[in-house]
């Protein structure tokens, strides 16, 4: 588990270097902005698909 964490940290640090931002900014973009939006979009799509399924 520790190796996975270190790999993720290294990946985020490299991404921060590539995008000329900081590690903290990358964390905010991913876990505060992108992840909640993705969860919201998937929840809405599941609701729509459920409504379409039960409508038939």
mmCIF file as Biopython writes it, N, C-alpha, C and O atoms, coordinates in Angstrom:
data_model
#
loop_
_atom_site.group_PDB
_atom_site.id
_atom_site.type_symbol
_atom_site.label_atom_id
_atom_site.label_alt_id
_atom_site.label_comp_id
_atom_site.label_asym_id
_atom_site.label_entity_id
_atom_site.label_seq_id
_atom_site.pdbx_PDB_ins_code
_atom_site.Cartn_x
_atom_site.Cartn_y
_atom_site.Cartn_z
_atom_site.occupancy
_atom_site.B_iso_or_equiv
_atom_site.auth_seq_id
_atom_site.auth_asym_id
_atom_site.pdbx_PDB_model_num
ATOM 1   N N  . UNK A ? 1  ? 0.832   -1.196 0.000   1.0 0.0 1  A 1 
ATOM 2   C CA . UNK A ? 1  ? 0.000   0.000  0.000   1.0 0.0 1  A 1 
ATOM 3   C C  . UNK A ? 1  ? 0.874   1.257  0.000   1.0 0.0 1  A 1 
ATOM 4   O O  . UNK A ? 1  ? 0.556   2.246  -0.660  1.0 0.0 1  A 1 
ATOM 5   N N  . UNK A ? 2  ? 1.963   1.205  0.738   1.0 0.0 2  A 1 
ATOM 6   C CA . UNK A ? 2  ? 2.860   2.343  0.801   1.0 0.0 2  A 1 
ATOM 7   C C  . UNK A ? 2  ? 3.488   2.633  -0.568  1.0 0.0 2  A 1 
ATOM 8   O O  . UNK A ? 2  ? 3.694   3.790  -0.935  1.0 0.0 2  A 1 
ATOM 9   N N  . UNK A ? 3  ? 3.786   1.566  -1.316  1.0 0.0 3  A 1 
ATOM 10  C CA . UNK A ? 3  ? 4.362   1.749  -2.650  1.0 0.0 3  A 1 
ATOM 11  C C  . UNK A ? 3  ? 3.372   2.422  -3.589  1.0 0.0 3  A 1 
ATOM 12  O O  . UNK A ? 3  ? 3.754   3.268  -4.397  1.0 0.0 3  A 1 
ATOM 13  N N  . UNK A ? 4  ? 2.106   2.049  -3.483  1.0 0.0 4  A 1 
ATOM 14  C CA . UNK A ? 4  ? 1.069   2.670  -4.310  1.0 0.0 4  A 1 
ATOM 15  C C  . UNK A ? 4  ? 0.938   4.155  -3.993  1.0 0.0 4  A 1 
ATOM 16  O O  . UNK A ? 4  ? 0.819   4.982  -4.896  1.0 0.0 4  A 1 
ATOM 17  N N  . UNK A ? 5  ? 0.961   4.487  -2.699  1.0 0.0 5  A 1 
ATOM 18  C CA . UNK A ? 5  ? 0.881   5.894  -2.299  1.0 0.0 5  A 1 
ATOM 19  C C  . UNK A ? 5  ? 2.067   6.684  -2.855  1.0 0.0 5  A 1 
ATOM 20  O O  . UNK A ? 5  ? 1.893   7.772  -3.404  1.0 0.0 5  A 1 
ATOM 21  N N  . UNK A ? 6  ? 3.258   6.135  -2.709  1.0 0.0 6  A 1 
ATOM 22  C CA . UNK A ? 6  ? 4.457   6.829  -3.197  1.0 0.0 6  A 1 
ATOM 23  C C  . UNK A ? 6  ? 4.421   6.988  -4.716  1.0 0.0 6  A 1 
ATOM 24  O O  . UNK A ? 6  ? 4.864   8.007  -5.245  1.0 0.0 6  A 1 
ATOM 25  N N  . UNK A ? 7  ? 3.898   5.992  -5.409  1.0 0.0 7  A 1 
ATOM 26  C CA . UNK A ? 7  ? 3.764   6.093  -6.865  1.0 0.0 7  A 1 
ATOM 27  C C  . UNK A ? 7  ? 2.800   7.210  -7.239  1.0 0.0 7  A 1 
ATOM 28  O O  . UNK A ? 7  ? 3.063   7.975  -8.166  1.0 0.0 7  A 1 
ATOM 29  N N  . UNK A ? 8  ? 1.697   7.305  -6.529  1.0 0.0 8  A 1 
ATOM 30  C CA . UNK A ? 8  ? 0.718   8.368  -6.797  1.0 0.0 8  A 1 
ATOM 31  C C  . UNK A ? 8  ? 1.289   9.749  -6.499  1.0 0.0 8  A 1 
ATOM 32  O O  . UNK A ? 8  ? 1.058   10.694 -7.253  1.0 0.0 8  A 1 
ATOM 33  N N  . UNK A ? 9  ? 2.032   9.868  -5.406  1.0 0.0 9  A 1 
ATOM 34  C CA . UNK A ? 9  ? 2.662   11.140 -5.059  1.0 0.0 9  A 1 
ATOM 35  C C  . UNK A ? 9  ? 3.661   11.534 -6.133  1.0 0.0 9  A 1 
ATOM 36  O O  . UNK A ? 9  ? 3.697   12.689 -6.559  1.0 0.0 9  A 1 
ATOM 37  N N  . UNK A ? 10 ? 4.467   10.585 -6.570  1.0 0.0 10 A 1 
ATOM 38  C CA . UNK A ? 10 ? 5.443   10.860 -7.621  1.0 0.0 10 A 1 
ATOM 39  C C  . UNK A ? 10 ? 4.754   11.294 -8.905  1.0 0.0 10 A 1 
ATOM 40  O O  . UNK A ? 10 ? 5.200   12.228 -9.571  1.0 0.0 10 A 1 
ATOM 41  N N  . UNK A ? 11 ? 3.668   10.616 -9.249  1.0 0.0 11 A 1 
ATOM 42  C CA . UNK A ? 11 ? 2.912   10.979 -10.449 1.0 0.0 11 A 1 
ATOM 43  C C  . UNK A ? 11 ? 2.361   12.398 -10.345 1.0 0.0 11 A 1 
ATOM 44  O O  . UNK A ? 11 ? 2.433   13.165 -11.305 1.0 0.0 11 A 1 
ATOM 45  N N  . UNK A ? 12 ? 1.812   12.747 -9.183  1.0 0.0 12 A 1 
ATOM 46  C CA . UNK A ? 12 ? 1.283   14.101 -8.993  1.0 0.0 12 A 1 
ATOM 47  C C  . UNK A ? 12 ? 2.396   15.144 -9.042  1.0 0.0 12 A 1 
ATOM 48  O O  . UNK A ? 12 ? 2.203   16.230 -9.589  1.0 0.0 12 A 1 
ATOM 49  N N  . UNK A ? 13 ? 3.538   14.828 -8.485  1.0 0.0 13 A 1 
ATOM 50  C CA . UNK A ? 13 ? 4.673   15.766 -8.537  1.0 0.0 13 A 1 
ATOM 51  C C  . UNK A ? 13 ? 5.150   15.967 -9.969  1.0 0.0 13 A 1 
ATOM 52  O O  . UNK A ? 13 ? 5.459   17.089 -10.369 1.0 0.0 13 A 1 
ATOM 53  N N  . UNK A ? 14 ? 5.212   14.880 -10.747 1.0 0.0 14 A 1 
ATOM 54  C CA . UNK A ? 14 ? 5.626   15.003 -12.148 1.0 0.0 14 A 1 
ATOM 55  C C  . UNK A ? 14 ? 4.595   15.787 -12.947 1.0 0.0 14 A 1 
ATOM 56  O O  . UNK A ? 14 ? 4.951   16.596 -13.804 1.0 0.0 14 A 1 
ATOM 57  N N  . UNK A ? 15 ? 3.322   15.548 -12.668 1.0 0.0 15 A 1 
ATOM 58  C CA . UNK A ? 15 ? 2.264   16.298 -13.344 1.0 0.0 15 A 1 
ATOM 59  C C  . UNK A ? 15 ? 2.344   17.781 -12.994 1.0 0.0 15 A 1 
ATOM 60  O O  . UNK A ? 15 ? 2.115   18.640 -13.846 1.0 0.0 15 A 1 
ATOM 61  N N  . UNK A ? 16 ? 2.667   18.071 -11.754 1.0 0.0 16 A 1 
ATOM 62  C CA . UNK A ? 16 ? 2.828   19.471 -11.338 1.0 0.0 16 A 1 
ATOM 63  C C  . UNK A ? 16 ? 4.006   20.121 -12.070 1.0 0.0 16 A 1 
ATOM 64  O O  . UNK A ? 16 ? 3.926   21.284 -12.467 1.0 0.0 16 A 1 
ATOM 65  N N  . UNK A ? 17 ? 5.087   19.381 -12.245 1.0 0.0 17 A 1 
ATOM 66  C CA . UNK A ? 17 ? 6.229   19.919 -12.985 1.0 0.0 17 A 1 
ATOM 67  C C  . UNK A ? 17 ? 5.882   20.176 -14.443 1.0 0.0 17 A 1 
ATOM 68  O O  . UNK A ? 17 ? 6.275   21.193 -15.013 1.0 0.0 17 A 1 
ATOM 69  N N  . UNK A ? 18 ? 5.146   19.251 -15.039 1.0 0.0 18 A 1 
ATOM 70  C CA . UNK A ? 18 ? 4.778   19.392 -16.453 1.0 0.0 18 A 1 
ATOM 71  C C  . UNK A ? 18 ? 3.856   20.583 -16.663 1.0 0.0 18 A 1 
ATOM 72  O O  . UNK A ? 18 ? 4.010   21.324 -17.634 1.0 0.0 18 A 1 
ATOM 73  N N  . UNK A ? 19 ? 2.903   20.771 -15.765 1.0 0.0 19 A 1 
ATOM 74  C CA . UNK A ? 19 ? 1.919   21.845 -15.932 1.0 0.0 19 A 1 
ATOM 75  C C  . UNK A ? 19 ? 2.350   23.159 -15.286 1.0 0.0 19 A 1 
ATOM 76  O O  . UNK A ? 19 ? 1.616   24.147 -15.316 1.0 0.0 19 A 1 
ATOM 77  N N  . UNK A ? 20 ? 3.551   23.159 -14.699 1.0 0.0 20 A 1 
ATOM 78  C CA . UNK A ? 20 ? 4.096   24.361 -14.070 1.0 0.0 20 A 1 
ATOM 79  C C  . UNK A ? 20 ? 3.197   24.863 -12.936 1.0 0.0 20 A 1 
ATOM 80  O O  . UNK A ? 20 ? 2.982   26.065 -12.782 1.0 0.0 20 A 1 
ATOM 81  N N  . UNK A ? 21 ? 2.680   23.923 -12.151 1.0 0.0 21 A 1 
ATOM 82  C CA . UNK A ? 21 ? 1.882   24.250 -10.975 1.0 0.0 21 A 1 
ATOM 83  C C  . UNK A ? 21 ? 2.508   23.558 -9.770  1.0 0.0 21 A 1 
ATOM 84  O O  . UNK A ? 21 ? 3.602   23.001 -9.863  1.0 0.0 21 A 1 
ATOM 85  N N  . UNK A ? 22 ? 1.815   23.595 -8.651  1.0 0.0 22 A 1 
ATOM 86  C CA . UNK A ? 22 ? 2.336   22.938 -7.458  1.0 0.0 22 A 1 
ATOM 87  C C  . UNK A ? 22 ? 1.575   21.631 -7.208  1.0 0.0 22 A 1 
ATOM 88  O O  . UNK A ? 22 ? 0.514   21.385 -7.781  1.0 0.0 22 A 1 
ATOM 89  N N  . UNK A ? 23 ? 2.145   20.819 -6.348  1.0 0.0 23 A 1 
ATOM 90  C CA . UNK A ? 23 ? 1.523   19.557 -5.946  1.0 0.0 23 A 1 
ATOM 91  C C  . UNK A ? 23 ? 0.157   19.818 -5.317  1.0 0.0 23 A 1 
ATOM 92  O O  . UNK A ? 23 ? -0.795  19.076 -5.561  1.0 0.0 23 A 1 
ATOM 93  N N  . UNK A ? 24 ? 0.063   20.866 -4.511  1.0 0.0 24 A 1 
ATOM 94  C CA . UNK A ? 24 ? -1.194  21.196 -3.845  1.0 0.0 24 A 1 
ATOM 95  C C  . UNK A ? 24 ? -2.270  21.611 -4.850  1.0 0.0 24 A 1 
ATOM 96  O O  . UNK A ? 24 ? -3.436  21.245 -4.702  1.0 0.0 24 A 1 
ATOM 97  N N  . UNK A ? 25 ? -1.880  22.372 -5.865  1.0 0.0 25 A 1 
ATOM 98  C CA . UNK A ? 25 ? -2.847  22.781 -6.886  1.0 0.0 25 A 1 
ATOM 99  C C  . UNK A ? 25 ? -3.388  21.580 -7.647  1.0 0.0 25 A 1 
ATOM 100 O O  . UNK A ? 25 ? -4.587  21.498 -7.914  1.0 0.0 25 A 1 
ATOM 101 N N  . UNK A ? 26 ? -2.515  20.656 -7.994  1.0 0.0 26 A 1 
ATOM 102 C CA . UNK A ? 26 ? -2.947  19.447 -8.690  1.0 0.0 26 A 1 
ATOM 103 C C  . UNK A ? 26 ? -3.926  18.668 -7.818  1.0 0.0 26 A 1 
ATOM 104 O O  . UNK A ? 26 ? -4.935  18.164 -8.312  1.0 0.0 26 A 1 
ATOM 105 N N  . UNK A ? 27 ? -3.632  18.568 -6.523  1.0 0.0 27 A 1 
ATOM 106 C CA . UNK A ? 27 ? -4.541  17.888 -5.597  1.0 0.0 27 A 1 
ATOM 107 C C  . UNK A ? 27 ? -5.910  18.560 -5.583  1.0 0.0 27 A 1 
ATOM 108 O O  . UNK A ? 27 ? -6.936  17.880 -5.613  1.0 0.0 27 A 1 
ATOM 109 N N  . UNK A ? 28 ? -5.931  19.871 -5.538  1.0 0.0 28 A 1 
ATOM 110 C CA . UNK A ? 28 ? -7.200  20.607 -5.520  1.0 0.0 28 A 1 
ATOM 111 C C  . UNK A ? 28 ? -7.969  20.376 -6.812  1.0 0.0 28 A 1 
ATOM 112 O O  . UNK A ? 28 ? -9.173  20.121 -6.785  1.0 0.0 28 A 1 
ATOM 113 N N  . UNK A ? 29 ? -7.275  20.465 -7.949  1.0 0.0 29 A 1 
ATOM 114 C CA . UNK A ? 29 ? -7.948  20.260 -9.233  1.0 0.0 29 A 1 
ATOM 115 C C  . UNK A ? 29 ? -8.559  18.869 -9.321  1.0 0.0 29 A 1 
ATOM 116 O O  . UNK A ? 29 ? -9.672  18.711 -9.822  1.0 0.0 29 A 1 
ATOM 117 N N  . UNK A ? 30 ? -7.843  17.866 -8.840  1.0 0.0 30 A 1 
ATOM 118 C CA . UNK A ? 30 ? -8.330  16.493 -8.958  1.0 0.0 30 A 1 
ATOM 119 C C  . UNK A ? 30 ? -9.394  16.175 -7.925  1.0 0.0 30 A 1 
ATOM 120 O O  . UNK A ? 30 ? -10.484 15.726 -8.279  1.0 0.0 30 A 1 
ATOM 121 N N  . UNK A ? 31 ? -9.092  16.403 -6.640  1.0 0.0 31 A 1 
ATOM 122 C CA . UNK A ? 31 ? -9.933  15.881 -5.571  1.0 0.0 31 A 1 
ATOM 123 C C  . UNK A ? 31 ? -11.015 16.848 -5.087  1.0 0.0 31 A 1 
ATOM 124 O O  . UNK A ? 31 ? -11.958 16.425 -4.418  1.0 0.0 31 A 1 
ATOM 125 N N  . UNK A ? 32 ? -10.898 18.115 -5.407  1.0 0.0 32 A 1 
ATOM 126 C CA . UNK A ? 32 ? -11.911 19.077 -4.971  1.0 0.0 32 A 1 
ATOM 127 C C  . UNK A ? 32 ? -12.809 19.504 -6.134  1.0 0.0 32 A 1 
ATOM 128 O O  . UNK A ? 32 ? -13.975 19.841 -5.928  1.0 0.0 32 A 1 
ATOM 129 N N  . UNK A ? 33 ? -12.270 19.491 -7.344  1.0 0.0 33 A 1 
ATOM 130 C CA . UNK A ? 33 ? -13.051 19.956 -8.496  1.0 0.0 33 A 1 
ATOM 131 C C  . UNK A ? 33 ? -13.455 18.793 -9.405  1.0 0.0 33 A 1 
ATOM 132 O O  . UNK A ? 33 ? -14.645 18.573 -9.625  1.0 0.0 33 A 1 
ATOM 133 N N  . UNK A ? 34 ? -12.486 18.049 -9.931  1.0 0.0 34 A 1 
ATOM 134 C CA . UNK A ? 34 ? -12.774 17.027 -10.937 1.0 0.0 34 A 1 
ATOM 135 C C  . UNK A ? 34 ? -13.545 15.838 -10.359 1.0 0.0 34 A 1 
ATOM 136 O O  . UNK A ? 34 ? -14.524 15.390 -10.957 1.0 0.0 34 A 1 
ATOM 137 N N  . UNK A ? 35 ? -13.122 15.334 -9.224  1.0 0.0 35 A 1 
ATOM 138 C CA . UNK A ? 35 ? -13.766 14.145 -8.660  1.0 0.0 35 A 1 
ATOM 139 C C  . UNK A ? 35 ? -15.236 14.386 -8.287  1.0 0.0 35 A 1 
ATOM 140 O O  . UNK A ? 35 ? -16.084 13.573 -8.654  1.0 0.0 35 A 1 
ATOM 141 N N  . UNK A ? 36 ? -15.570 15.475 -7.572  1.0 0.0 36 A 1 
ATOM 142 C CA . UNK A ? 36 ? -16.998 15.709 -7.295  1.0 0.0 36 A 1 
ATOM 143 C C  . UNK A ? 36 ? -17.834 15.923 -8.564  1.0 0.0 36 A 1 
ATOM 144 O O  . UNK A ? 36 ? -18.981 15.482 -8.632  1.0 0.0 36 A 1 
ATOM 145 N N  . UNK A ? 37 ? -17.262 16.599 -9.567  1.0 0.0 37 A 1 
ATOM 146 C CA . UNK A ? 37 ? -17.997 16.774 -10.823 1.0 0.0 37 A 1 
ATOM 147 C C  . UNK A ? 37 ? -18.237 15.435 -11.501 1.0 0.0 37 A 1 
ATOM 148 O O  . UNK A ? 37 ? -19.321 15.188 -12.031 1.0 0.0 37 A 1 
ATOM 149 N N  . UNK A ? 38 ? -17.231 14.572 -11.486 1.0 0.0 38 A 1 
ATOM 150 C CA . UNK A ? 38 ? -17.379 13.251 -12.083 1.0 0.0 38 A 1 
ATOM 151 C C  . UNK A ? 38 ? -18.433 12.427 -11.348 1.0 0.0 38 A 1 
ATOM 152 O O  . UNK A ? 38 ? -19.251 11.764 -11.985 1.0 0.0 38 A 1 
ATOM 153 N N  . UNK A ? 39 ? -18.423 12.458 -10.036 1.0 0.0 39 A 1 
ATOM 154 C CA . UNK A ? 39 ? -19.419 11.728 -9.249  1.0 0.0 39 A 1 
ATOM 155 C C  . UNK A ? 39 ? -20.817 12.276 -9.526  1.0 0.0 39 A 1 
ATOM 156 O O  . UNK A ? 39 ? -21.766 11.505 -9.668  1.0 0.0 39 A 1 
ATOM 157 N N  . UNK A ? 40 ? -20.949 13.583 -9.604  1.0 0.0 40 A 1 
ATOM 158 C CA . UNK A ? 40 ? -22.246 14.190 -9.901  1.0 0.0 40 A 1 
ATOM 159 C C  . UNK A ? 40 ? -22.749 13.797 -11.283 1.0 0.0 40 A 1 
ATOM 160 O O  . UNK A ? 40 ? -23.918 13.449 -11.446 1.0 0.0 40 A 1 
ATOM 161 N N  . UNK A ? 41 ? -21.868 13.852 -12.278 1.0 0.0 41 A 1 
ATOM 162 C CA . UNK A ? 41 ? -22.264 13.479 -13.638 1.0 0.0 41 A 1 
ATOM 163 C C  . UNK A ? 41 ? -22.675 12.012 -13.713 1.0 0.0 41 A 1 
ATOM 164 O O  . UNK A ? 41 ? -23.660 11.681 -14.374 1.0 0.0 41 A 1 
ATOM 165 N N  . UNK A ? 42 ? -21.935 11.131 -13.044 1.0 0.0 42 A 1 
ATOM 166 C CA . UNK A ? 42 ? -22.282 9.710  -13.062 1.0 0.0 42 A 1 
ATOM 167 C C  . UNK A ? 42 ? -23.593 9.446  -12.324 1.0 0.0 42 A 1 
ATOM 168 O O  . UNK A ? 42 ? -24.376 8.594  -12.742 1.0 0.0 42 A 1 
ATOM 169 N N  . UNK A ? 43 ? -23.834 10.160 -11.244 1.0 0.0 43 A 1 
ATOM 170 C CA . UNK A ? 43 ? -25.091 10.004 -10.507 1.0 0.0 43 A 1 
ATOM 171 C C  . UNK A ? 43 ? -26.270 10.445 -11.363 1.0 0.0 43 A 1 
ATOM 172 O O  . UNK A ? 43 ? -27.289 9.758  -11.417 1.0 0.0 43 A 1 
ATOM 173 N N  . UNK A ? 44 ? -26.141 11.571 -12.024 1.0 0.0 44 A 1 
ATOM 174 C CA . UNK A ? 44 ? -27.209 12.067 -12.890 1.0 0.0 44 A 1 
ATOM 175 C C  . UNK A ? 44 ? -27.458 11.104 -14.050 1.0 0.0 44 A 1 
ATOM 176 O O  . UNK A ? 44 ? -28.608 10.825 -14.391 1.0 0.0 44 A 1 
ATOM 177 N N  . UNK A ? 45 ? -26.384 10.598 -14.653 1.0 0.0 45 A 1 
ATOM 178 C CA . UNK A ? 45 ? -26.577 9.656  -15.764 1.0 0.0 45 A 1 
ATOM 179 C C  . UNK A ? 45 ? -27.225 8.362  -15.280 1.0 0.0 45 A 1 
ATOM 180 O O  . UNK A ? 45 ? -28.040 7.780  -15.996 1.0 0.0 45 A 1 
ATOM 181 N N  . UNK A ? 46 ? -26.878 7.903  -14.081 1.0 0.0 46 A 1 
ATOM 182 C CA . UNK A ? 46 ? -27.530 6.711  -13.529 1.0 0.0 46 A 1 
ATOM 183 C C  . UNK A ? 46 ? -29.014 6.955  -13.285 1.0 0.0 46 A 1 
ATOM 184 O O  . UNK A ? 46 ? -29.840 6.086  -13.564 1.0 0.0 46 A 1 
ATOM 185 N N  . UNK A ? 47 ? -29.351 8.113  -12.774 1.0 0.0 47 A 1 
ATOM 186 C CA . UNK A ? 47 ? -30.762 8.440  -12.553 1.0 0.0 47 A 1 
ATOM 187 C C  . UNK A ? 47 ? -31.533 8.477  -13.862 1.0 0.0 47 A 1 
ATOM 188 O O  . UNK A ? 47 ? -32.644 7.956  -13.948 1.0 0.0 47 A 1 
ATOM 189 N N  . UNK A ? 48 ? -30.954 9.084  -14.868 1.0 0.0 48 A 1 
ATOM 190 C CA . UNK A ? 48 ? -31.614 9.160  -16.175 1.0 0.0 48 A 1 
ATOM 191 C C  . UNK A ? 48 ? -31.794 7.773  -16.764 1.0 0.0 48 A 1 
ATOM 192 O O  . UNK A ? 48 ? -32.871 7.447  -17.265 1.0 0.0 48 A 1 
ATOM 193 N N  . UNK A ? 49 ? -30.753 6.952  -16.712 1.0 0.0 49 A 1 
ATOM 194 C CA . UNK A ? 49 ? -30.861 5.602  -17.247 1.0 0.0 49 A 1 
ATOM 195 C C  . UNK A ? 49 ? -31.860 4.759  -16.457 1.0 0.0 49 A 1 
ATOM 196 O O  . UNK A ? 49 ? -32.573 3.939  -17.035 1.0 0.0 49 A 1 
ATOM 197 N N  . UNK A ? 50 ? -31.914 4.957  -15.140 1.0 0.0 50 A 1 
ATOM 198 C CA . UNK A ? 50 ? -32.903 4.226  -14.335 1.0 0.0 50 A 1 
ATOM 199 C C  . UNK A ? 50 ? -34.310 4.635  -14.711 1.0 0.0 50 A 1 
ATOM 200 O O  . UNK A ? 50 ? -35.190 3.782  -14.828 1.0 0.0 50 A 1 
ATOM 201 N N  . UNK A ? 51 ? -34.541 5.925  -14.901 1.0 0.0 51 A 1 
ATOM 202 C CA . UNK A ? 51 ? -35.862 6.394  -15.304 1.0 0.0 51 A 1 
ATOM 203 C C  . UNK A ? 51 ? -36.256 5.830  -16.671 1.0 0.0 51 A 1 
ATOM 204 O O  . UNK A ? 51 ? -37.403 5.430  -16.873 1.0 0.0 51 A 1 
ATOM 205 N N  . UNK A ? 52 ? -35.322 5.800  -17.589 1.0 0.0 52 A 1 
ATOM 206 C CA . UNK A ? 52 ? -35.616 5.246  -18.904 1.0 0.0 52 A 1 
ATOM 207 C C  . UNK A ? 52 ? -35.887 3.755  -18.824 1.0 0.0 52 A 1 
ATOM 208 O O  . UNK A ? 52 ? -36.737 3.244  -19.553 1.0 0.0 52 A 1 
ATOM 209 N N  . UNK A ? 53 ? -35.189 3.057  -17.962 1.0 0.0 53 A 1 
ATOM 210 C CA . UNK A ? 53 ? -35.400 1.613  -17.811 1.0 0.0 53 A 1 
ATOM 211 C C  . UNK A ? 53 ? -36.758 1.304  -17.206 1.0 0.0 53 A 1 
ATOM 212 O O  . UNK A ? 53 ? -37.460 0.409  -17.676 1.0 0.0 53 A 1 
ATOM 213 N N  . UNK A ? 54 ? -37.132 2.041  -16.165 1.0 0.0 54 A 1 
ATOM 214 C CA . UNK A ? 54 ? -38.408 1.788  -15.509 1.0 0.0 54 A 1 
ATOM 215 C C  . UNK A ? 54 ? -39.588 2.291  -16.329 1.0 0.0 54 A 1 
ATOM 216 O O  . UNK A ? 54 ? -40.720 1.861  -16.107 1.0 0.0 54 A 1 
ATOM 217 N N  . UNK A ? 55 ? -39.340 3.193  -17.272 1.0 0.0 55 A 1 
ATOM 218 C CA . UNK A ? 55 ? -40.399 3.722  -18.119 1.0 0.0 55 A 1 
ATOM 219 C C  . UNK A ? 55 ? -40.881 2.672  -19.113 1.0 0.0 55 A 1 
ATOM 220 O O  . UNK A ? 55 ? -42.042 2.682  -19.520 1.0 0.0 55 A 1 
ATOM 221 N N  . UNK A ? 56 ? -39.983 1.763  -19.504 1.0 0.0 56 A 1 
ATOM 222 C CA . UNK A ? 56 ? -40.348 0.737  -20.509 1.0 0.0 56 A 1 
ATOM 223 C C  . UNK A ? 56 ? -41.203 -0.311 -19.926 1.0 0.0 56 A 1 
ATOM 224 O O  . UNK A ? 56 ? -41.599 -1.244 -20.625 1.0 0.0 56 A 1 
#
